[in-house]
Amino acid sequence: MTIIKTLSIIFITLILFESGCKSKKNYVLVWSDEFNYEGLPDSQKWSCDTIGKTLEWDNNEMQYNTCHQAENIYVSNGVLSITVRKASDFLYPYTSSRITSKGKGDWLYGRIEVMAKIPGGLGLCSSIRMLPTDWEHGGESDRGEINIMEHFGYEPDSLYFSIHTQGHNHTLKTRQSHSVFFPDGENKFHLYAVEWEKEQCTFFVDKTKVFTYKKESGDSAQWPFNKRFYILLNVAVGGSRGGRFGIDDSIFPKSMEIDYVRVYKPI
């Protein structure tokens, strides 16, 4: 797998997506992590977020996100693993990890790809998201969020793709979201991607386009996606999202594995 990834970087610096499954656009690779090393995630590209369940936007999750514990976050054999474990001697009942590219990989528009294998199990919520770097549109409810993929353990055959804005969010029950029946989503590698443009965000699973959100107006309450965003990867436990139907403690440890993260800019 490592050799294949290396060759793909050499030969696919410029890519042209074919009609039908993908858009007809030329892109150039501008940032990536192929995870061809051993140890903690590359500190030149990633930072760890050690926030637990103390903030509102953590949805009352039950895990503490560690930063430098190899049992929760580690790169080996060309794959990054984010692992959730049951904690017996810790302040929180579970430990996990959550990494971001904030300040080290921030972009305005482009195609973002993550090749990942998501874990299954009641109580888990795996996500690949993008959040604004500078919060120029205001606080938590105004900033905007691009969910490249969300998966909930209580719905093992479903994937979710969505955007959040001040005008479109779950609190108002106006969130712009799309679910896909995907029975082999758990425990197999799939490509999750978004093509983020000036007028729309288009989401993909592998080669299939699954959802498009179009710009409705220039109002930031509808379209805050005209500022820099960064990537966030994490696996959460419980809370208002993942814990809706409880947590199965027999499943742990569980890992989300990431083969690569790539960012392309249009040319």
KAUR-V592088 format. One record per residue. N is the residue number from 0. RES is the residue in three letters. SS is DSSP state (alpha for helix, beta for strand, coil for the rest). Layout:
BEGIN
<<N & RES & SS> <N & RES & SS>>
END
This chain:
BEGIN
<<0 & MET & coil> <1 & THR & alpha> <2 & ILE & alpha> <3 & ILE & alpha> <4 & LYS & alpha> <5 & THR & alpha> <6 & LEU & alpha> <7 & SER & alpha> <8 & ILE & alpha> <9 & ILE & alpha> <10 & PHE & alpha> <11 & ILE & coil> <12 & THR & coil> <13 & LEU & beta> <14 & ILE & beta> <15 & LEU & beta> <16 & PHE & coil> <17 & GLU & coil> <18 & SER & coil> <19 & GLY & coil> <20 & CYS & coil> <21 & LYS & coil> <22 & SER & coil> <23 & LYS & coil> <24 & LYS & coil> <25 & ASN & beta> <26 & TYR & beta> <27 & VAL & beta> <28 & LEU & beta> <29 & VAL & beta> <30 & TRP & beta> <31 & SER & beta> <32 & ASP & beta> <33 & GLU & coil> <34 & PHE & coil> <35 & ASN & coil> <36 & TYR & coil> <37 & GLU & coil> <38 & GLY & beta> <39 & LEU & coil> <40 & PRO & coil> <41 & ASP & coil> <42 & SER & coil> <43 & GLN & coil> <44 & LYS & coil> <45 & TRP & coil> <46 & SER & beta> <47 & CYS & beta> <48 & ASP & coil> <49 & THR & coil> <50 & ILE & coil> <51 & GLY & coil> <52 & LYS & coil> <53 & THR & coil> <54 & LEU & coil> <55 & GLU & alpha> <56 & TRP & alpha> <57 & ASP & alpha> <58 & ASN & coil> <59 & ASN & coil> <60 & GLU & coil> <61 & MET & coil> <62 & GLN & beta> <63 & TYR & beta> <64 & ASN & beta> <65 & THR & beta> <66 & CYS & coil> <67 & HIS & coil> <68 & GLN & coil> <69 & ALA & coil> <70 & GLU & coil> <71 & ASN & coil> <72 & ILE & beta> <73 & TYR & beta> <74 & VAL & beta> <75 & SER & beta> <76 & ASN & coil> <77 & GLY & coil> <78 & VAL & beta> <79 & LEU & beta> <80 & SER & beta> <81 & ILE & beta> <82 & THR & beta> <83 & VAL & beta> <84 & ARG & beta> <85 & LYS & beta> <86 & ALA & coil> <87 & SER & coil> <88 & ASP & coil> <89 & PHE & coil> <90 & LEU & coil> <91 & TYR & coil> <92 & PRO & coil> <93 & TYR & beta> <94 & THR & beta> <95 & SER & beta> <96 & SER & beta> <97 & ARG & beta> <98 & ILE & beta> <99 & THR & beta> <100 & SER & coil> <101 & LYS & coil> <102 & GLY & coil> <103 & LYS & coil> <104 & GLY & coil> <105 & ASP & beta> <106 & TRP & beta> <107 & LEU & coil> <108 & TYR & coil> <109 & GLY & beta> <110 & ARG & beta> <111 & ILE & beta> <112 & GLU & beta> <113 & VAL & beta> <114 & MET & beta> <115 & ALA & beta> <116 & LYS & beta> <117 & ILE & beta> <118 & PRO & coil> <119 & GLY & coil> <120 & GLY & coil> <121 & LEU & coil> <122 & GLY & coil> <123 & LEU & beta> <124 & CYS & beta> <125 & SER & beta> <126 & SER & beta> <127 & ILE & beta> <128 & ARG & beta> <129 & MET & beta> <130 & LEU & beta> <131 & PRO & beta> <132 & THR & coil> <133 & ASP & coil> <134 & TRP & coil> <135 & GLU & coil> <136 & HIS & coil> <137 & GLY & coil> <138 & GLY & coil> <139 & GLU & coil> <140 & SER & coil> <141 & ASP & coil> <142 & ARG & coil> <143 & GLY & coil> <144 & GLU & beta> <145 & ILE & beta> <146 & ASN & beta> <147 & ILE & beta> <148 & MET & beta> <149 & GLU & beta> <150 & HIS & beta> <151 & PHE & beta> <152 & GLY & coil> <153 & TYR & coil> <154 & GLU & coil> <155 & PRO & coil> <156 & ASP & coil> <157 & SER & beta> <158 & LEU & beta> <159 & TYR & beta> <160 & PHE & beta> <161 & SER & beta> <162 & ILE & beta> <163 & HIS & beta> <164 & THR & coil> <165 & GLN & coil> <166 & GLY & coil> <167 & HIS & coil> <168 & ASN & coil> <169 & HIS & coil> <170 & THR & coil> <171 & LEU & coil> <172 & LYS & coil> <173 & THR & coil> <174 & ARG & coil> <175 & GLN & beta> <176 & SER & beta> <177 & HIS & beta> <178 & SER & beta> <179 & VAL & beta> <180 & PHE & beta> <181 & PHE & coil> <182 & PRO & coil> <183 & ASP & coil> <184 & GLY & coil> <185 & GLU & beta> <186 & ASN & coil> <187 & LYS & coil> <188 & PHE & beta> <189 & HIS & beta> <190 & LEU & beta> <191 & TYR & beta> <192 & ALA & beta> <193 & VAL & beta> <194 & GLU & beta> <195 & TRP & beta> <196 & GLU & coil> <197 & LYS & coil> <198 & GLU & coil> <199 & GLN & beta> <200 & CYS & beta> <201 & THR & beta> <202 & PHE & beta> <203 & PHE & beta> <204 & VAL & beta> <205 & ASP & coil> <206 & LYS & coil> <207 & THR & beta> <208 & LYS & beta> <209 & VAL & beta> <210 & PHE & beta> <211 & THR & beta> <212 & TYR & beta> <213 & LYS & beta> <214 & LYS & coil> <215 & GLU & coil> <216 & SER & coil> <217 & GLY & coil> <218 & ASP & coil> <219 & SER & coil> <220 & ALA & coil> <221 & GLN & coil> <222 & TRP & coil> <223 & PRO & coil> <224 & PHE & coil> <225 & ASN & coil> <226 & LYS & coil> <227 & ARG & coil> <228 & PHE & beta> <229 & TYR & beta> <230 & ILE & beta> <231 & LEU & beta> <232 & LEU & beta> <233 & ASN & beta> <234 & VAL & beta> <235 & ALA & beta> <236 & VAL & beta> <237 & GLY & coil> <238 & GLY & alpha> <239 & SER & alpha> <240 & ARG & alpha> <241 & GLY & alpha> <242 & GLY & coil> <243 & ARG & coil> <244 & PHE & coil> <245 & GLY & coil> <246 & ILE & coil> <247 & ASP & coil> <248 & ASP & alpha> <249 & SER & alpha> <250 & ILE & alpha> <251 & PHE & coil> <252 & PRO & coil> <253 & LYS & beta> <254 & SER & beta> <255 & MET & beta> <256 & GLU & beta> <257 & ILE & beta> <258 & ASP & beta> <259 & TYR & beta> <260 & VAL & beta> <261 & ARG & beta> <262 & VAL & beta> <263 & TYR & beta> <264 & LYS & beta> <265 & PRO & beta> <266 & ILE & coil>>
END
